[in-house]
């Protein structure tokens, strides 16, 4: 049975995920995240504080204007102060050059390269605020999509079932 804390945490993360990742609404960070919020994905590295999290989304949305992420295959799962979710997302590089990657960069604007990848994120909340967002994204798939690392062997390409 879900506790009152878990229900509240699920609501917070549902709203955050829909607004921040689904709609690229950076303002939701001020509403739902703690002042010392940390967002950390290996492909981009850790960002400390609300302003750094907003800047990450602004830069991503600028380079990939159609970017969008949404829950994928499984519901959010809450346990105490933690919420875990699986997601899928991506976009098309149709604007500025982009170098916010651990490996390589898109040093020319508007390459037209499409990226689609999935991941799993663990959120930690305290008193109804998101303290930490740590994810493990399909970085190799994303980097392959962008042509920054070698493509997979034939027949080993990533495919997503039941895309939204």
Residue, then its C-alpha position, 0 to 999 in steps of 0.5 A: x500500500x502506498x503511503x501518504x508521502x509516496x503518493x505526494x512524491x508521485x504527484x510531484x515527480x509526475x508534474x515535474x516530468x510532464x513539465x520539465x522533460x515533456x514540455x521543457x518548462x524550466x520554471x517548474x524547477x523553482x516550484x518543485x525542486x530544493x535550492x540545493x537540487x542536483x541533476x545528474x546524467x552521465x551524458x551531461x555530467x552533474x549540475x548543481x542548483x536550480x539555475x544549472x538545471x534550467x540552463x541544461x534544459x534551455x541549451x538542450x531545447x535550443x539545439x533540439x527544439x522538438x525534444x520531448x521525453x515521456x514515461x515509457x512502458x512502466x508506471x512511476x514507482x515510489x518507495x519512501x523518499x524515492x521515485x523511480x521512472x523509466x522514460x523515452x525521448x529525443x529530438x532533432x538537431x535543427x538549430x544551434x551547435x551543441x557541445x554539452x556531451x561527455x563524448x563528441x559534439x555537434x559543432x555545426x548547427x542544424x545537422x538534422x540528426x535525430x536522437x531517440x533513447x531511453x533511460x531510468x531515473x531515480x528521484x530523491x525527495x525531502x519534504x515534497x521537494x526534489x533533492x536529487x535526480x540521478x539517471x542512467x540514460x542510453x548514452x551509447x544509443x544517443x551518441x550513435x544516433x548523433x554519429x559521434x560513436x560507431x553505429x551498432x552491428x547490423x541487427x543490434x540497433x535499438x528499437x522501442x516497442x509501443x512508442x507513445 
